[in-house]
Amino acid sequence: MKTLLKEKIKSKLQGYQVNLNNPDSTKPRELNGNKKVAVIGAGIAGISAASNLAERGFDVVLYEKENYLGGKVGAWTFESKGETLNMEHGFHAFFRQYHNLLAYMDRIGARKNLIPIDDYVILFGKGQKQGFNNLDPTPGLNVLDLRKQGVFGVGTLLSPFSMPFLNLLKYDADKTFKKFDNESFERFARRTFMPKKMQLVFNSFARAFFSEPDKMSMAELIKGFHFYFLSNEDGLLYDVLNDDFYSSFLSYCEAHLKKYNTDIRLNTPVTEVIRTGNGFRVNGNEADYVVLCTDVKHIKQVMENSPSLMQYSRFKNSMEGLKTSDRYAVLRIWTDRFENSKLPFFVFTDRLKVLDSITLYHRMEKTSEAWSQKHNGGIFELHSYALPADLTADDQIKETLLLELFHYLPELKGLNIVHEHFQHRNDFPAFHKGLYAGRPGIKTEIQGLYLAGDWVKQDNCTMLMEAAYTSGAQAANFIFEENNLQENQLVSVPQKGLFA
Ligand SMILES: Cc1cc2nc3c(=O)[nH]c(=O)nc-3n(C[C@H](O)[C@H](O)[C@H](O)COP(=O)(O)OP(=O)(O)OC[C@H]3O[C@@H](n4cnc5c(N)ncnc54)[C@H](O)[C@@H]3O)c2cc1C
């Protein structure tokens, strides 16, 4: 009986994976001739656009303002007390729903460096934890299993206030955003009398989008639940890179880009983009196409210096409507202590004030493991995804993060910090209520100018790194279409929920 139900669900959800396009196999794959593309920003979106275009023979220049590739998955080294240490922008989870990104990682040979995490765990209260690895993977049935784990009770199922929860299973981009984009998660939780433990789960989701509950768009959260939990069997478990991001991922991207003759220009911020007839001039170089893949904070600076683009009114309005989320912090510490608890590499917390997650690098990445064995100490990374407005000084932020670490892992009290690396940033795109309608898409009204990044509106259901990769690949597909070339096949989780 259950097997039949599982099959029905799978067939209703189109086998858990759908094609986003139908490439015409009669069209050529290789560009015949010479077309120049400027890709601006070398995060995942830029790497995606540049790789896809260069593979087909486009003449690609990839501009990056930093001295490393990867943007928010970037990696670098720094010196401390005579040692050279690895650092990244922050821990990243590669969810198994990231079909397009994972296919790319396969293509460049980096997928073998992913290792699985044991469980998606949230620490809360006094030493309690909520895990998710024993759930039935089937969408819908996994929700019922949440009840067994105490996330909600029979009372919730029977309450008339719970009716709006059904919308979680009814994701349909147009309807969901129309109905819920102006409502915050906090308001939704209040009016549905959402049980405490369910709020804990939703909160960990909202914080993965760097938003406080009172700002987070409920529509984006419903989309997130659909993407990560309710449209496929991949569930909340994910994989992580087994070493620093440069050696396990970005060095593969770099080698792939170079193999296809991409001109990678690090330390090269683009200051202005000029429209020239049918083409563009970028940092003084001519280009037939531009794919703008910067983050929302820095795209504004480029636009301020690009009056010839800002005379297109729809484009201008959409650029002006872009917002960054709250400030966030990433503190990595190299210590002389280890945790006692048996935890996966990465855990969320229910946050006292600041600390949202803890990563145990000494158990996850090869180089960190080697340091840990040599020095008999742990490497912990502490994230705050949305810093409170009253906490602005770096020292205070660090101190609070550490105090909260000792709350969740009291055995670490009294540790000595051997090295530390701290980042306090504000470059994450806002997924706040009310922003969806004005969000720009990949294709702009300016012929030849495309946008890509995790913040761009797409006609598919992808998020974060997968959204960044897919948008870059879609921008490339639009350029292939213009040149009568075969598109690359892109896929995603089903576009609509079980009850949509
Ligand atoms: C701490 C942290 C943890 C995260 N955890 C996860 C996770 O677990 N799973 C997940 O899926 N996602 C996670 N994310 C989100 C993920 O990192 C992003 O969604 C994704 O990397 C965005 O890629 P992007 O290419 O759109 O943008 P970015 O990575 O921001 O890339 C933009 C690039 O443009 C460059 N640039 C900007 N202006 C210019 C200019 N004028 N000229 C040239 N270059 C310019 C920037 O330097 C940057 O390299 C996390 C993010 C952070 C910050």
The ligand as an SDF file (V2000), in Angstrom:
LIG
                    3D

 53 58  0  0  0  0  0  0  0  0999 V2000
   28.6360   32.4070    4.7960 C   0  0  0  0  0  0  0  0  0  0  0  0
   27.8340   31.8530    3.6480 C   0  0  0  0  0  0  0  0  0  0  0  0
   27.3680   30.5520    3.6890 C   0  0  0  0  0  0  0  0  0  0  0  0
   26.6060   30.0510    2.6260 C   0  0  0  0  0  0  0  0  0  0  0  0
   26.1840   28.7520    2.6770 N   0  0  0  0  0  0  0  0  0  0  0  0
   25.5570   28.2170    1.5960 C   0  0  0  0  0  0  0  0  0  0  0  0
   25.2230   26.8410    1.5630 C   0  0  0  0  0  0  0  0  0  0  0  0
   25.4840   26.1230    2.5220 O   0  0  0  0  0  0  0  0  0  0  0  0
   24.6090   26.3400    0.4460 N   0  0  0  0  0  0  0  0  0  0  0  0
   24.3000   27.1430   -0.6350 C   0  0  0  0  0  0  0  0  0  0  0  0
   23.7460   26.6500   -1.6290 O   0  0  0  0  0  0  0  0  0  0  0  0
   24.5920   28.4620   -0.6130 N   0  0  0  0  0  0  0  0  0  0  0  0
   25.2060   29.0070    0.4610 C   0  0  0  0  0  0  0  0  0  0  0  0
   25.5340   30.3350    0.4690 N   0  0  0  0  0  0  0  0  0  0  0  0
   25.1070   31.1440   -0.6810 C   0  0  0  0  0  0  0  0  0  0  0  0
   26.0520   30.9710   -1.8730 C   0  0  0  0  0  0  0  0  0  0  0  0
   27.3630   31.2520   -1.4980 O   0  0  0  0  0  0  0  0  0  0  0  0
   25.6220   31.9210   -2.9580 C   0  0  0  0  0  0  0  0  0  0  0  0
   24.2610   31.7270   -3.2540 O   0  0  0  0  0  0  0  0  0  0  0  0
   26.4340   31.7860   -4.2560 C   0  0  0  0  0  0  0  0  0  0  0  0
   27.7780   31.4840   -4.0260 O   0  0  0  0  0  0  0  0  0  0  0  0
   26.2810   33.0820   -5.0330 C   0  0  0  0  0  0  0  0  0  0  0  0
   27.0300   33.0460   -6.2190 O   0  0  0  0  0  0  0  0  0  0  0  0
   26.9730   34.2680   -7.2240 P   0  0  0  0  0  0  0  0  0  0  0  0
   27.8860   33.9450   -8.3330 O   0  0  0  0  0  0  0  0  0  0  0  0
   25.5600   34.5850   -7.5270 O   0  0  0  0  0  0  0  0  0  0  0  0
   27.4980   35.5400   -6.4080 O   0  0  0  0  0  0  0  0  0  0  0  0
   28.8800   35.8580   -5.6880 P   0  0  0  0  0  0  0  0  0  0  0  0
   29.5010   34.6370   -5.1680 O   0  0  0  0  0  0  0  0  0  0  0  0
   28.5940   36.9680   -4.7390 O   0  0  0  0  0  0  0  0  0  0  0  0
   29.8200   36.3730   -6.8600 O   0  0  0  0  0  0  0  0  0  0  0  0
   29.8360   37.6810   -7.3310 C   0  0  0  0  0  0  0  0  0  0  0  0
   31.2500   37.9920   -7.7900 C   0  0  0  0  0  0  0  0  0  0  0  0
   31.2870   39.2510   -8.4490 O   0  0  0  0  0  0  0  0  0  0  0  0
   32.4880   39.9040   -8.0880 C   0  0  0  0  0  0  0  0  0  0  0  0
   32.3410   41.3410   -8.3800 N   0  0  0  0  0  0  0  0  0  0  0  0
   31.5200   42.2320   -7.7590 C   0  0  0  0  0  0  0  0  0  0  0  0
   31.6210   43.4430   -8.3410 N   0  0  0  0  0  0  0  0  0  0  0  0
   32.5260   43.3090   -9.3370 C   0  0  0  0  0  0  0  0  0  0  0  0
   33.0680   44.2200  -10.3060 C   0  0  0  0  0  0  0  0  0  0  0  0
   32.6950   45.5060  -10.3490 N   0  0  0  0  0  0  0  0  0  0  0  0
   33.9710   43.7430  -11.1930 N   0  0  0  0  0  0  0  0  0  0  0  0
   34.3740   42.4450  -11.1730 C   0  0  0  0  0  0  0  0  0  0  0  0
   33.9040   41.5560  -10.2690 N   0  0  0  0  0  0  0  0  0  0  0  0
   32.9860   41.9800   -9.3700 C   0  0  0  0  0  0  0  0  0  0  0  0
   32.6050   39.5660   -6.6190 C   0  0  0  0  0  0  0  0  0  0  0  0
   33.9150   39.8090   -6.1220 O   0  0  0  0  0  0  0  0  0  0  0  0
   32.2350   38.0890   -6.6420 C   0  0  0  0  0  0  0  0  0  0  0  0
   33.3380   37.2710   -6.8980 O   0  0  0  0  0  0  0  0  0  0  0  0
   26.2750   30.8780    1.5270 C   0  0  0  0  0  0  0  0  0  0  0  0
   26.7410   32.1920    1.4900 C   0  0  0  0  0  0  0  0  0  0  0  0
   27.5220   32.6810    2.5350 C   0  0  0  0  0  0  0  0  0  0  0  0
   27.9920   34.0990    2.4860 C   0  0  0  0  0  0  0  0  0  0  0  0
  1  2  1  0
  2  3  1  0
  2 52  2  0
  3  4  2  0
  4  5  1  0
  4 50  1  0
  5  6  2  0
  6  7  1  0
  6 13  1  0
  7  8  2  0
  7  9  1  0
  9 10  1  0
 10 11  2  0
 10 12  1  0
 12 13  2  0
 13 14  1  0
 14 15  1  0
 14 50  1  0
 15 16  1  0
 16 17  1  0
 16 18  1  0
 18 19  1  0
 18 20  1  0
 20 21  1  0
 20 22  1  0
 22 23  1  0
 23 24  1  0
 24 25  2  0
 24 26  1  0
 24 27  1  0
 27 28  1  0
 28 29  2  0
 28 30  1  0
 28 31  1  0
 31 32  1  0
 32 33  1  0
 33 34  1  0
 33 48  1  0
 34 35  1  0
 35 36  1  0
 35 46  1  0
 36 37  1  0
 36 45  1  0
 37 38  2  0
 38 39  1  0
 39 40  1  0
 39 45  2  0
 40 41  1  0
 40 42  2  0
 42 43  1  0
 43 44  2  0
 44 45  1  0
 46 47  1  0
 46 48  1  0
 48 49  1  0
 50 51  2  0
 51 52  1  0
 52 53  1  0
M  END
$$$$
